[in-house]
Amino acid sequence: KKEDIKFLGKDIRYIKTATPSFKDKDRYFYGSPLFYSLLLAPALFFCGFLFYRKKIEKESADTLGLKSRRATGIAKKRLVLAHKYLKENNKTLFYQEVNKAIWGYLSDKLSIPMAELSKEAAINAMNKRNVSNELIQKTIATIDHSEFARYAPGGDIHEKENFYKDSLDVISGLEESLK
């Protein structure tokens, strides 16, 4: 059985005989500033990476400078641990951590080995670095108090809280003076 052909009006499109109008762009990507920027970007990134890597290697080789830069962070971590011992009411470990924080900070910041670190050496090094006498006396008083309180009986929680705040003030003051 054959079917009749139906004309739908959309099945055959006519061929356009007119000439298409192509538009020339005034600017091409090739040769544009963006093209050259993208062309040079990998080389610039590579040079920047090499410069950054050299800087990191140079800083890593300077162990005294590295210790000095990290001294504040290490001291504050020790003081956070001391605060934890304060909350637990563990007097001996609290004063021991505060003592270690201050001595460790002085050792790292003043570039004095722990074996050679004493009150006199610390005072001399702080005087050479133009730390105020008031701050030096406060630092020595904090060290003396931490050493004395470790072995002395008593001391209420408010006294320990005040001592903790004083030790934070000492380290912050030293950080500002020793920059």
PyMOL commands that place a pseudoatom at each C-alpha (Angstrom):
pseudoatom trace, name=CA, resn=LYS, resi=1, chain=A, elem=C, hetatm=0, pos=[0.000, 0.000, 0.000]
pseudoatom trace, name=CA, resn=LYS, resi=2, chain=A, elem=C, hetatm=0, pos=[1.477, 3.339, -1.012]
pseudoatom trace, name=CA, resn=GLU, resi=3, chain=A, elem=C, hetatm=0, pos=[1.053, 6.538, 0.883]
pseudoatom trace, name=CA, resn=ASP, resi=4, chain=A, elem=C, hetatm=0, pos=[0.738, 9.945, -0.648]
pseudoatom trace, name=CA, resn=ILE, resi=5, chain=A, elem=C, hetatm=0, pos=[3.526, 12.430, -0.163]
pseudoatom trace, name=CA, resn=LYS, resi=6, chain=A, elem=C, hetatm=0, pos=[2.563, 15.192, 2.208]
pseudoatom trace, name=CA, resn=PHE, resi=7, chain=A, elem=C, hetatm=0, pos=[4.115, 18.640, 1.955]
pseudoatom trace, name=CA, resn=LEU, resi=8, chain=A, elem=C, hetatm=0, pos=[4.807, 20.100, 5.354]
pseudoatom trace, name=CA, resn=GLY, resi=9, chain=A, elem=C, hetatm=0, pos=[6.503, 23.278, 4.192]
pseudoatom trace, name=CA, resn=LYS, resi=10, chain=A, elem=C, hetatm=0, pos=[9.543, 22.775, 6.371]
pseudoatom trace, name=CA, resn=ASP, resi=11, chain=A, elem=C, hetatm=0, pos=[11.232, 19.782, 4.956]
pseudoatom trace, name=CA, resn=ILE, resi=12, chain=A, elem=C, hetatm=0, pos=[13.370, 21.525, 2.307]
pseudoatom trace, name=CA, resn=ARG, resi=13, chain=A, elem=C, hetatm=0, pos=[15.241, 24.746, 2.986]
pseudoatom trace, name=CA, resn=TYR, resi=14, chain=A, elem=C, hetatm=0, pos=[16.215, 27.006, 0.176]
pseudoatom trace, name=CA, resn=ILE, resi=15, chain=A, elem=C, hetatm=0, pos=[19.840, 27.745, -0.556]
pseudoatom trace, name=CA, resn=LYS, resi=16, chain=A, elem=C, hetatm=0, pos=[20.818, 31.319, 0.172]
pseudoatom trace, name=CA, resn=THR, resi=17, chain=A, elem=C, hetatm=0, pos=[22.258, 32.918, -2.882]
pseudoatom trace, name=CA, resn=ALA, resi=18, chain=A, elem=C, hetatm=0, pos=[23.329, 36.209, -1.318]
pseudoatom trace, name=CA, resn=THR, resi=19, chain=A, elem=C, hetatm=0, pos=[26.988, 36.733, -0.429]
pseudoatom trace, name=CA, resn=PRO, resi=20, chain=A, elem=C, hetatm=0, pos=[27.510, 36.457, 3.337]
pseudoatom trace, name=CA, resn=SER, resi=21, chain=A, elem=C, hetatm=0, pos=[28.859, 39.512, 5.079]
pseudoatom trace, name=CA, resn=PHE, resi=22, chain=A, elem=C, hetatm=0, pos=[31.989, 38.585, 7.009]
pseudoatom trace, name=CA, resn=LYS, resi=23, chain=A, elem=C, hetatm=0, pos=[33.204, 41.168, 9.432]
pseudoatom trace, name=CA, resn=ASP, resi=24, chain=A, elem=C, hetatm=0, pos=[36.892, 41.783, 9.934]
pseudoatom trace, name=CA, resn=LYS, resi=25, chain=A, elem=C, hetatm=0, pos=[37.764, 42.366, 13.539]
pseudoatom trace, name=CA, resn=ASP, resi=26, chain=A, elem=C, hetatm=0, pos=[40.056, 45.267, 14.188]
pseudoatom trace, name=CA, resn=ARG, resi=27, chain=A, elem=C, hetatm=0, pos=[41.935, 43.392, 16.921]
pseudoatom trace, name=CA, resn=TYR, resi=28, chain=A, elem=C, hetatm=0, pos=[43.289, 39.902, 16.820]
pseudoatom trace, name=CA, resn=PHE, resi=29, chain=A, elem=C, hetatm=0, pos=[44.213, 37.813, 19.875]
pseudoatom trace, name=CA, resn=TYR, resi=30, chain=A, elem=C, hetatm=0, pos=[47.550, 36.949, 18.341]
pseudoatom trace, name=CA, resn=GLY, resi=31, chain=A, elem=C, hetatm=0, pos=[49.850, 39.891, 18.973]
pseudoatom trace, name=CA, resn=SER, resi=32, chain=A, elem=C, hetatm=0, pos=[47.633, 41.516, 21.592]
pseudoatom trace, name=CA, resn=PRO, resi=33, chain=A, elem=C, hetatm=0, pos=[48.894, 42.508, 25.064]
pseudoatom trace, name=CA, resn=LEU, resi=34, chain=A, elem=C, hetatm=0, pos=[46.834, 39.707, 26.568]
pseudoatom trace, name=CA, resn=PHE, resi=35, chain=A, elem=C, hetatm=0, pos=[48.563, 37.216, 24.278]
pseudoatom trace, name=CA, resn=TYR, resi=36, chain=A, elem=C, hetatm=0, pos=[52.017, 38.383, 25.367]
pseudoatom trace, name=CA, resn=SER, resi=37, chain=A, elem=C, hetatm=0, pos=[50.965, 38.460, 29.030]
pseudoatom trace, name=CA, resn=LEU, resi=38, chain=A, elem=C, hetatm=0, pos=[49.778, 34.879, 28.869]
pseudoatom trace, name=CA, resn=LEU, resi=39, chain=A, elem=C, hetatm=0, pos=[52.925, 33.925, 26.993]
pseudoatom trace, name=CA, resn=LEU, resi=40, chain=A, elem=C, hetatm=0, pos=[55.216, 35.404, 29.672]
pseudoatom trace, name=CA, resn=ALA, resi=41, chain=A, elem=C, hetatm=0, pos=[53.166, 34.336, 32.722]
pseudoatom trace, name=CA, resn=PRO, resi=42, chain=A, elem=C, hetatm=0, pos=[54.677, 30.835, 33.099]
pseudoatom trace, name=CA, resn=ALA, resi=43, chain=A, elem=C, hetatm=0, pos=[58.217, 32.224, 32.942]
pseudoatom trace, name=CA, resn=LEU, resi=44, chain=A, elem=C, hetatm=0, pos=[57.396, 34.885, 35.555]
pseudoatom trace, name=CA, resn=PHE, resi=45, chain=A, elem=C, hetatm=0, pos=[55.750, 32.334, 37.850]
pseudoatom trace, name=CA, resn=PHE, resi=46, chain=A, elem=C, hetatm=0, pos=[58.775, 30.074, 37.530]
pseudoatom trace, name=CA, resn=CYS, resi=47, chain=A, elem=C, hetatm=0, pos=[61.177, 32.922, 38.394]
pseudoatom trace, name=CA, resn=GLY, resi=48, chain=A, elem=C, hetatm=0, pos=[58.997, 33.875, 41.370]
pseudoatom trace, name=CA, resn=PHE, resi=49, chain=A, elem=C, hetatm=0, pos=[58.989, 30.281, 42.568]
pseudoatom trace, name=CA, resn=LEU, resi=50, chain=A, elem=C, hetatm=0, pos=[62.793, 30.105, 42.344]
pseudoatom trace, name=CA, resn=PHE, resi=51, chain=A, elem=C, hetatm=0, pos=[63.150, 33.386, 44.259]
pseudoatom trace, name=CA, resn=TYR, resi=52, chain=A, elem=C, hetatm=0, pos=[60.768, 32.177, 46.991]
pseudoatom trace, name=CA, resn=ARG, resi=53, chain=A, elem=C, hetatm=0, pos=[62.572, 28.848, 47.264]
pseudoatom trace, name=CA, resn=LYS, resi=54, chain=A, elem=C, hetatm=0, pos=[65.979, 30.557, 47.627]
pseudoatom trace, name=CA, resn=LYS, resi=55, chain=A, elem=C, hetatm=0, pos=[64.549, 32.796, 50.343]
pseudoatom trace, name=CA, resn=ILE, resi=56, chain=A, elem=C, hetatm=0, pos=[63.155, 29.810, 52.270]
pseudoatom trace, name=CA, resn=GLU, resi=57, chain=A, elem=C, hetatm=0, pos=[66.476, 27.954, 51.972]
pseudoatom trace, name=CA, resn=LYS, resi=58, chain=A, elem=C, hetatm=0, pos=[68.367, 30.999, 53.203]
pseudoatom trace, name=CA, resn=GLU, resi=59, chain=A, elem=C, hetatm=0, pos=[66.020, 31.416, 56.193]
pseudoatom trace, name=CA, resn=SER, resi=60, chain=A, elem=C, hetatm=0, pos=[66.262, 27.720, 57.044]
pseudoatom trace, name=CA, resn=ALA, resi=61, chain=A, elem=C, hetatm=0, pos=[70.053, 27.891, 57.055]
pseudoatom trace, name=CA, resn=ASP, resi=62, chain=A, elem=C, hetatm=0, pos=[69.946, 30.694, 59.671]
pseudoatom trace, name=CA, resn=THR, resi=63, chain=A, elem=C, hetatm=0, pos=[69.163, 28.575, 62.745]
pseudoatom trace, name=CA, resn=LEU, resi=64, chain=A, elem=C, hetatm=0, pos=[69.693, 31.398, 65.242]
pseudoatom trace, name=CA, resn=GLY, resi=65, chain=A, elem=C, hetatm=0, pos=[67.340, 33.663, 63.323]
pseudoatom trace, name=CA, resn=LEU, resi=66, chain=A, elem=C, hetatm=0, pos=[64.810, 30.865, 63.036]
pseudoatom trace, name=CA, resn=LYS, resi=67, chain=A, elem=C, hetatm=0, pos=[64.923, 30.260, 66.793]
pseudoatom trace, name=CA, resn=SER, resi=68, chain=A, elem=C, hetatm=0, pos=[64.544, 33.969, 67.425]
pseudoatom trace, name=CA, resn=ARG, resi=69, chain=A, elem=C, hetatm=0, pos=[61.504, 34.238, 65.143]
pseudoatom trace, name=CA, resn=ARG, resi=70, chain=A, elem=C, hetatm=0, pos=[59.810, 31.224, 66.723]
pseudoatom trace, name=CA, resn=ALA, resi=71, chain=A, elem=C, hetatm=0, pos=[60.647, 32.132, 70.329]
pseudoatom trace, name=CA, resn=THR, resi=72, chain=A, elem=C, hetatm=0, pos=[57.410, 33.971, 71.026]
pseudoatom trace, name=CA, resn=GLY, resi=73, chain=A, elem=C, hetatm=0, pos=[55.224, 31.196, 69.644]
pseudoatom trace, name=CA, resn=ILE, resi=74, chain=A, elem=C, hetatm=0, pos=[57.004, 28.540, 71.672]
pseudoatom trace, name=CA, resn=ALA, resi=75, chain=A, elem=C, hetatm=0, pos=[56.819, 30.642, 74.843]
pseudoatom trace, name=CA, resn=LYS, resi=76, chain=A, elem=C, hetatm=0, pos=[53.108, 31.260, 74.366]
pseudoatom trace, name=CA, resn=LYS, resi=77, chain=A, elem=C, hetatm=0, pos=[52.476, 27.543, 73.825]
pseudoatom trace, name=CA, resn=ARG, resi=78, chain=A, elem=C, hetatm=0, pos=[54.263, 26.836, 77.095]
pseudoatom trace, name=CA, resn=LEU, resi=79, chain=A, elem=C, hetatm=0, pos=[52.176, 29.479, 78.822]
pseudoatom trace, name=CA, resn=VAL, resi=80, chain=A, elem=C, hetatm=0, pos=[48.982, 27.922, 77.452]
pseudoatom trace, name=CA, resn=LEU, resi=81, chain=A, elem=C, hetatm=0, pos=[50.131, 24.618, 78.935]
pseudoatom trace, name=CA, resn=ALA, resi=82, chain=A, elem=C, hetatm=0, pos=[50.900, 26.415, 82.200]
pseudoatom trace, name=CA, resn=HIS, resi=83, chain=A, elem=C, hetatm=0, pos=[47.382, 27.863, 82.195]
pseudoatom trace, name=CA, resn=LYS, resi=84, chain=A, elem=C, hetatm=0, pos=[46.018, 24.347, 81.770]
pseudoatom trace, name=CA, resn=TYR, resi=85, chain=A, elem=C, hetatm=0, pos=[47.994, 23.278, 84.851]
pseudoatom trace, name=CA, resn=LEU, resi=86, chain=A, elem=C, hetatm=0, pos=[46.662, 26.319, 86.674]
pseudoatom trace, name=CA, resn=LYS, resi=87, chain=A, elem=C, hetatm=0, pos=[43.084, 25.235, 85.909]
pseudoatom trace, name=CA, resn=GLU, resi=88, chain=A, elem=C, hetatm=0, pos=[43.927, 21.741, 87.159]
pseudoatom trace, name=CA, resn=ASN, resi=89, chain=A, elem=C, hetatm=0, pos=[45.387, 23.345, 90.319]
pseudoatom trace, name=CA, resn=ASN, resi=90, chain=A, elem=C, hetatm=0, pos=[48.754, 21.662, 89.726]
pseudoatom trace, name=CA, resn=LYS, resi=91, chain=A, elem=C, hetatm=0, pos=[51.015, 24.306, 91.275]
pseudoatom trace, name=CA, resn=THR, resi=92, chain=A, elem=C, hetatm=0, pos=[54.377, 22.636, 90.672]
pseudoatom trace, name=CA, resn=LEU, resi=93, chain=A, elem=C, hetatm=0, pos=[53.850, 22.031, 86.948]
pseudoatom trace, name=CA, resn=PHE, resi=94, chain=A, elem=C, hetatm=0, pos=[52.298, 25.494, 86.523]
pseudoatom trace, name=CA, resn=TYR, resi=95, chain=A, elem=C, hetatm=0, pos=[55.342, 27.306, 87.879]
pseudoatom trace, name=CA, resn=GLN, resi=96, chain=A, elem=C, hetatm=0, pos=[57.701, 24.916, 86.106]
pseudoatom trace, name=CA, resn=GLU, resi=97, chain=A, elem=C, hetatm=0, pos=[56.100, 25.660, 82.712]
pseudoatom trace, name=CA, resn=VAL, resi=98, chain=A, elem=C, hetatm=0, pos=[56.137, 29.415, 83.311]
pseudoatom trace, name=CA, resn=ASN, resi=99, chain=A, elem=C, hetatm=0, pos=[59.797, 29.171, 84.267]
pseudoatom trace, name=CA, resn=LYS, resi=100, chain=A, elem=C, hetatm=0, pos=[60.612, 27.123, 81.143]
pseudoatom trace, name=CA, resn=ALA, resi=101, chain=A, elem=C, hetatm=0, pos=[58.658, 29.552, 78.968]
pseudoatom trace, name=CA, resn=ILE, resi=102, chain=A, elem=C, hetatm=0, pos=[60.597, 32.588, 80.173]
pseudoatom trace, name=CA, resn=TRP, resi=103, chain=A, elem=C, hetatm=0, pos=[64.030, 30.934, 80.176]
pseudoatom trace, name=CA, resn=GLY, resi=104, chain=A, elem=C, hetatm=0, pos=[63.399, 29.343, 76.787]
pseudoatom trace, name=CA, resn=TYR, resi=105, chain=A, elem=C, hetatm=0, pos=[62.232, 32.655, 75.364]
pseudoatom trace, name=CA, resn=LEU, resi=106, chain=A, elem=C, hetatm=0, pos=[65.308, 34.457, 76.679]
pseudoatom trace, name=CA, resn=SER, resi=107, chain=A, elem=C, hetatm=0, pos=[67.596, 31.738, 75.357]
pseudoatom trace, name=CA, resn=ASP, resi=108, chain=A, elem=C, hetatm=0, pos=[66.089, 31.762, 71.866]
pseudoatom trace, name=CA, resn=LYS, resi=109, chain=A, elem=C, hetatm=0, pos=[65.550, 35.496, 71.532]
pseudoatom trace, name=CA, resn=LEU, resi=110, chain=A, elem=C, hetatm=0, pos=[68.926, 36.540, 72.927]
pseudoatom trace, name=CA, resn=SER, resi=111, chain=A, elem=C, hetatm=0, pos=[70.802, 33.712, 71.131]
pseudoatom trace, name=CA, resn=ILE, resi=112, chain=A, elem=C, hetatm=0, pos=[72.323, 32.390, 74.338]
pseudoatom trace, name=CA, resn=PRO, resi=113, chain=A, elem=C, hetatm=0, pos=[72.645, 28.610, 74.645]
pseudoatom trace, name=CA, resn=MET, resi=114, chain=A, elem=C, hetatm=0, pos=[70.710, 27.154, 77.585]
pseudoatom trace, name=CA, resn=ALA, resi=115, chain=A, elem=C, hetatm=0, pos=[73.929, 25.818, 79.119]
pseudoatom trace, name=CA, resn=GLU, resi=116, chain=A, elem=C, hetatm=0, pos=[75.363, 29.345, 79.321]
pseudoatom trace, name=CA, resn=LEU, resi=117, chain=A, elem=C, hetatm=0, pos=[72.126, 31.111, 80.277]
pseudoatom trace, name=CA, resn=SER, resi=118, chain=A, elem=C, hetatm=0, pos=[72.062, 32.716, 83.703]
pseudoatom trace, name=CA, resn=LYS, resi=119, chain=A, elem=C, hetatm=0, pos=[70.433, 35.791, 85.174]
pseudoatom trace, name=CA, resn=GLU, resi=120, chain=A, elem=C, hetatm=0, pos=[73.604, 37.801, 84.712]
pseudoatom trace, name=CA, resn=ALA, resi=121, chain=A, elem=C, hetatm=0, pos=[74.031, 36.714, 81.097]
pseudoatom trace, name=CA, resn=ALA, resi=122, chain=A, elem=C, hetatm=0, pos=[70.382, 37.506, 80.372]
pseudoatom trace, name=CA, resn=ILE, resi=123, chain=A, elem=C, hetatm=0, pos=[70.638, 40.934, 82.020]
pseudoatom trace, name=CA, resn=ASN, resi=124, chain=A, elem=C, hetatm=0, pos=[73.816, 41.756, 80.075]
pseudoatom trace, name=CA, resn=ALA, resi=125, chain=A, elem=C, hetatm=0, pos=[72.274, 40.650, 76.771]
pseudoatom trace, name=CA, resn=MET, resi=126, chain=A, elem=C, hetatm=0, pos=[69.083, 42.627, 77.430]
pseudoatom trace, name=CA, resn=ASN, resi=127, chain=A, elem=C, hetatm=0, pos=[71.117, 45.723, 78.337]
pseudoatom trace, name=CA, resn=LYS, resi=128, chain=A, elem=C, hetatm=0, pos=[73.056, 45.398, 75.057]
pseudoatom trace, name=CA, resn=ARG, resi=129, chain=A, elem=C, hetatm=0, pos=[69.747, 45.307, 73.196]
pseudoatom trace, name=CA, resn=ASN, resi=130, chain=A, elem=C, hetatm=0, pos=[68.479, 48.442, 74.957]
pseudoatom trace, name=CA, resn=VAL, resi=131, chain=A, elem=C, hetatm=0, pos=[65.687, 46.810, 76.956]
pseudoatom trace, name=CA, resn=SER, resi=132, chain=A, elem=C, hetatm=0, pos=[64.385, 49.150, 79.644]
pseudoatom trace, name=CA, resn=ASN, resi=133, chain=A, elem=C, hetatm=0, pos=[65.626, 48.577, 83.200]
pseudoatom trace, name=CA, resn=GLU, resi=134, chain=A, elem=C, hetatm=0, pos=[62.035, 48.334, 84.418]
pseudoatom trace, name=CA, resn=LEU, resi=135, chain=A, elem=C, hetatm=0, pos=[61.321, 45.445, 82.030]
pseudoatom trace, name=CA, resn=ILE, resi=136, chain=A, elem=C, hetatm=0, pos=[64.592, 43.730, 82.945]
pseudoatom trace, name=CA, resn=GLN, resi=137, chain=A, elem=C, hetatm=0, pos=[63.714, 43.958, 86.649]
pseudoatom trace, name=CA, resn=LYS, resi=138, chain=A, elem=C, hetatm=0, pos=[60.183, 42.688, 85.964]
pseudoatom trace, name=CA, resn=THR, resi=139, chain=A, elem=C, hetatm=0, pos=[61.593, 39.732, 84.011]
pseudoatom trace, name=CA, resn=ILE, resi=140, chain=A, elem=C, hetatm=0, pos=[64.042, 38.812, 86.769]
pseudoatom trace, name=CA, resn=ALA, resi=141, chain=A, elem=C, hetatm=0, pos=[61.309, 39.213, 89.394]
pseudoatom trace, name=CA, resn=THR, resi=142, chain=A, elem=C, hetatm=0, pos=[59.035, 36.889, 87.411]
pseudoatom trace, name=CA, resn=ILE, resi=143, chain=A, elem=C, hetatm=0, pos=[61.809, 34.287, 87.162]
pseudoatom trace, name=CA, resn=ASP, resi=144, chain=A, elem=C, hetatm=0, pos=[62.576, 34.576, 90.883]
pseudoatom trace, name=CA, resn=HIS, resi=145, chain=A, elem=C, hetatm=0, pos=[58.905, 34.302, 91.808]
pseudoatom trace, name=CA, resn=SER, resi=146, chain=A, elem=C, hetatm=0, pos=[58.405, 31.200, 89.637]
pseudoatom trace, name=CA, resn=GLU, resi=147, chain=A, elem=C, hetatm=0, pos=[61.458, 29.496, 91.139]
pseudoatom trace, name=CA, resn=PHE, resi=148, chain=A, elem=C, hetatm=0, pos=[60.468, 30.395, 94.695]
pseudoatom trace, name=CA, resn=ALA, resi=149, chain=A, elem=C, hetatm=0, pos=[56.772, 29.512, 94.326]
pseudoatom trace, name=CA, resn=ARG, resi=150, chain=A, elem=C, hetatm=0, pos=[57.518, 26.063, 92.905]
pseudoatom trace, name=CA, resn=TYR, resi=151, chain=A, elem=C, hetatm=0, pos=[58.847, 24.889, 96.243]
pseudoatom trace, name=CA, resn=ALA, resi=152, chain=A, elem=C, hetatm=0, pos=[57.025, 27.186, 98.696]
pseudoatom trace, name=CA, resn=PRO, resi=153, chain=A, elem=C, hetatm=0, pos=[53.719, 26.114, 100.196]
pseudoatom trace, name=CA, resn=GLY, resi=154, chain=A, elem=C, hetatm=0, pos=[50.475, 28.030, 99.731]
pseudoatom trace, name=CA, resn=GLY, resi=155, chain=A, elem=C, hetatm=0, pos=[49.376, 30.584, 97.214]
pseudoatom trace, name=CA, resn=ASP, resi=156, chain=A, elem=C, hetatm=0, pos=[45.764, 31.085, 96.240]
pseudoatom trace, name=CA, resn=ILE, resi=157, chain=A, elem=C, hetatm=0, pos=[44.304, 30.860, 92.745]
pseudoatom trace, name=CA, resn=HIS, resi=158, chain=A, elem=C, hetatm=0, pos=[44.045, 34.658, 92.342]
pseudoatom trace, name=CA, resn=GLU, resi=159, chain=A, elem=C, hetatm=0, pos=[47.756, 35.062, 93.036]
pseudoatom trace, name=CA, resn=LYS, resi=160, chain=A, elem=C, hetatm=0, pos=[48.529, 32.428, 90.407]
pseudoatom trace, name=CA, resn=GLU, resi=161, chain=A, elem=C, hetatm=0, pos=[46.193, 34.095, 87.882]
pseudoatom trace, name=CA, resn=ASN, resi=162, chain=A, elem=C, hetatm=0, pos=[47.922, 37.437, 88.472]
pseudoatom trace, name=CA, resn=PHE, resi=163, chain=A, elem=C, hetatm=0, pos=[51.324, 35.785, 88.118]
pseudoatom trace, name=CA, resn=TYR, resi=164, chain=A, elem=C, hetatm=0, pos=[50.188, 34.166, 84.858]
pseudoatom trace, name=CA, resn=LYS, resi=165, chain=A, elem=C, hetatm=0, pos=[49.078, 37.557, 83.491]
pseudoatom trace, name=CA, resn=ASP, resi=166, chain=A, elem=C, hetatm=0, pos=[52.364, 39.125, 84.624]
pseudoatom trace, name=CA, resn=SER, resi=167, chain=A, elem=C, hetatm=0, pos=[54.358, 36.454, 82.816]
pseudoatom trace, name=CA, resn=LEU, resi=168, chain=A, elem=C, hetatm=0, pos=[52.343, 37.086, 79.638]
pseudoatom trace, name=CA, resn=ASP, resi=169, chain=A, elem=C, hetatm=0, pos=[53.043, 40.806, 80.013]
pseudoatom trace, name=CA, resn=VAL, resi=170, chain=A, elem=C, hetatm=0, pos=[56.769, 40.134, 80.467]
pseudoatom trace, name=CA, resn=ILE, resi=171, chain=A, elem=C, hetatm=0, pos=[56.997, 38.074, 77.285]
pseudoatom trace, name=CA, resn=SER, resi=172, chain=A, elem=C, hetatm=0, pos=[54.908, 40.582, 75.315]
pseudoatom trace, name=CA, resn=GLY, resi=173, chain=A, elem=C, hetatm=0, pos=[57.044, 43.462, 76.584]
pseudoatom trace, name=CA, resn=LEU, resi=174, chain=A, elem=C, hetatm=0, pos=[60.253, 41.639, 75.731]
pseudoatom trace, name=CA, resn=GLU, resi=175, chain=A, elem=C, hetatm=0, pos=[58.918, 40.863, 72.273]
pseudoatom trace, name=CA, resn=GLU, resi=176, chain=A, elem=C, hetatm=0, pos=[58.265, 44.544, 71.614]
pseudoatom trace, name=CA, resn=SER, resi=177, chain=A, elem=C, hetatm=0, pos=[61.677, 45.570, 72.963]
pseudoatom trace, name=CA, resn=LEU, resi=178, chain=A, elem=C, hetatm=0, pos=[63.704, 42.883, 71.175]
pseudoatom trace, name=CA, resn=LYS, resi=179, chain=A, elem=C, hetatm=0, pos=[62.274, 43.265, 67.668]
for i in range(1, 179): cmd.bond("trace and resi %d" % i, "trace and resi %d" % (i + 1))
show_as sticks, trace
zoom trace
